[in-house]
C-alpha cells in the first residue's frame, strides 16, 4: 500500500479550516457597529475604531445614566457589608491589613464601582504624581473653570497638563514644603499666568495668623478667601491630613444639597490610627453621603517600594460628584 505525502495532509487541513471559518457565525459583539467593507456601503461608513453604544449614542441622558450607576453602586455597598460580616463580623473586629493569611486588604472593601460616563485619562507623569481624571474635555468646554491642587512637591506635570488641555481654567496650588510650582509651569509664561501658588497647608482648622509659622487653612476658608463658589477639579495629596481636612469640608457644607466640587483626586494615607477599620469605614461613608462616588483607584506601589512598608497603606482614588449641574453630570456640555 502506498503512503500519501505529508503535503497532502497539510493541504487538506488548510481547506478544512477555511471552510469552518467561512461557515461559522460572526464573532463581532452585537454592540459593535462595524463598518461594511462592501462597495455598496454608504459614503458615511468608514473603517476605524468600533463604535460602542454609549450614553449619548443610546439617547440616554446623564441623569438616567447616574441613576442606573447608583443602582449598581448599591450592589457594591451590599458586597461591602457581606465582606464585613465575613471578616468581622462587625466593624470593630475587622483588621484592615491582616497579619494572618486572610485574602483581603482594606481597599477590597472600597472598590471603585461607579463608572464615569466620560473618557477617563491619567493626567501627569507616570509613577507617583499622575492622577486619573473624568471628562477633562467636558471641563475644558467651559469658558472658565477652577482647579485646586494641594500637595505640589517639585513636580507640576499634572497641573500643567490640565492647564494645557483646558485653556479657560486657572489653578490654585498649595504646599508648605516648597516655594512654588515646578518647572513645567514656571518655564511656560502662558501657564504661569493662570497658576497661583501659596506655601500654605490644608487642614481641619484655620491657623494662619502672623504668629503661625505654618499656615493651615480649611478648604471652605480658602474658597471664601479666593472668592470661589465651586471647584471643578480638586486634587488632594497631603500625607494624611486629608482625613481631618475633608471632614471639616463636609461639615462646612452639611446644610447644602450639593458639595461645591465636580470631582476629587485623592491620595489616601491609611496609616497608624487612620487604618483602624471602624474609623476609616465611617470616614469613607461621609464621602459617599456627600455625593462622591469612586470611579478609579490606583495603589501607590512607589510608596511601598521607597518606604519598605509591609502593606499598601497609600492609594490613589478618583471620585466624581454625582450631584449638581456641573460639567461631568450635566447634559449642557454634550456635543
LUMGULO-889791 format. One record per residue (C-alpha): z, y, x. Coordinates in steps of 0.2 Angstrom, whole numbers, plus 5000, padded with zeros to 4 digits. Layout:
REM LUMGULO-889791
ZYX;...
This chain:
REM LUMGULO-889791
500050005000;499550175007;500850315010;500550485002;500650635014;502050755014;500950895009;500650814993;502450814988;502551004993;501151054983;501750954968;503551034969;502751214970;501651184955;503151114945;504251264950;502851384945;502751304928;504651314925;504651504929;503251544918;503951454903;505751504904;506451654894;506551824901;508051844912;508252034909;509852084900;509552134882;510152314885;508952354899;507452454894;506252384907;504552474908;503052374904;501852334918;500352304907;498952434907;499152464888;500852544891;501152714885;501052854898;502852894896;503352724903;503752714922;504352594934;506052644941;507952614939;508352514922;509052624909;510652564901;511152604883;512552734887;513552864877;512052984874;510652864873;511552764859;511852934849;513752914852;514753074853;516053094867;517453094853;516952924847;516752864865;518552914869;519252834853;518352674857;519052684875;520852714868;520752554858;520352464874;521752554884;522952504870;522552324875;522952364893;524652434888;524952264879;524552174895;525752284905;527152234893;526752054894;526752064913;528452154912;529152014902;528451884914;529251954929;530752044922;530952014908;531552194907;531052354917;532652354927;532352174933;530552194939;530352204958;528952324962;528452244978;529252074978;529851994994;529651824986;528051744984;527551824967;525751854963;525852044959;526252214966;526752374957;524952434955;524452274945;525452354930;524452514930;522652464930;521352604928;520752534911;520052694904;518152714908;517552884912;515952914901;515053004915;514552974933;516052934944;515752984963;516852984978;516953164985;517353205003;517453105019;517552915020;519352845023;520852955019;520353125011;519053074999;519353074980;518452994965;517853124953;517253104935;515753204929;515653334943;513853384937;514553424920;515953534928;514553614938;513653674922;514953794919;514753974924;516553974931;517753844934;519453824943;519953694956;521753674963;522053574979;523753534985;523853445002;522453515013;522853455030;521453485043;520053415033;519153515019;517753395016;518253364998;518453544994;516853605002;515853464993;516553524977;516053704980;514353654986;514053544970;514753674958;514253854963;515153934949;516853864955;518253934965;519653844973;521453874977;522253774990;524053754996;524853665011;526353725020;525953615035;524353705040;523753885042;522153875032;520553775027;519653655039;518053695047;517053635033;517453795023;517953915037;516253885045;515253925029;515354105023;514654065006;516053935003;517454035011;517254175000;517554064985;519053974993;520854044993;522253975003;524153995004;525353905016;526453855001;527153694994;527053614977;528753564970;529853534954;530753704956;530253884961;530953934978;529854064985;530954214989;530854315005;532354215011;531454045008;530653985024;529553855015;528953924999;529053804984;528053834968;527953744952;526153714946;526353814930;527153964940;525653964952;524453964937;525354114930;525354204947;523454174949;523054224931;522354044926;522553964909;521553804914;521153694929;519553594929;519953484944;521753464950;522053374967;523753324972;524253244989;525953304993;526853155001;528053104987;528353274980;527153234966;528453154955;529553304953;528053424953;527153334939;528753304929;529053494929;527253524924;527353414909;528953494904;528253664905;526853624893;527853504882;527653614867;525753624869;524453504861;523453494877;523853494895;522853634904;521853524916;520253424915;520553294927;521853244941;521553164958;523253104963;523953014979;525552924974;526852884986;527952744979;529252734992;531152724993;531952754975;530252814969;529752624970;531052574958;530052494944;531152564929;530952744936;529152734940;528652654923;529452794914;528652924925;526952844923;527252844904;527453034904;525753044912;525052944898;525953044885;525253204892;523453134888;523053074906;522052904907;521752824924;519852784927;519952734945;521152684959;520952654977;522352584988;522652685004;522552555017;522452685030;524252725027;524652535028;523752525045;524452685053;526252665047;526352475048;527052465031;527552295024;526752335007;525452454999;526552594993;525252734994;523752734982;522452854975;522252864957;521052974947;521453024929;520453114915;521253214902;520653144885;521253294875;520553474873;518753544874;518353544892;516853484902;517153294903;517653274885;516653404875;514853374869;514553564873;514053504890;512753374885;510953404891;
